[in-house]
Amino acid sequence: MPRLDAERIALWRQFAVLSSRLQREIDQKLLDEHSLPLNWFEVLTVVRGAGGAMRVHELCEALDEVPSSLSRRLARMQEEGYLKRRHTPRPDDRRAVTVSLTADGRAAWRDANITYRRLVQQLFAQRLTDTDIAALQRVWSKLG
């Protein structure tokens, strides 16, 4: 195993700062163009990918989120009309809640997804060669 040297620390820091900067930039553009924060877009994306509805604990896992902070976000998204939450008790979990996209949520995702994909292309994809992508896939498979 490689030792933790100054170069690896610097690479980690560079990765963390770059990731944060790119996420802030995408978040700001989504807010400016769609009044939709990136973390709301991510919720809509995951729920849409699950067929339009999913249980909250599955959503927590998919987003790697803390349940309490996700619950507050879901409440705000419901107030804005993007999601519906309904109690769906099961014998093994009486507190289970399912979230589903509303028509407004689907429309918001569809519009914001165009901007999101454009930004990912501009800020990330177009700057990388196929060799870069293969290298990142190797690295991320080791970290995931």
Disulfide bonds with the S-S distance in Angstrom:
none
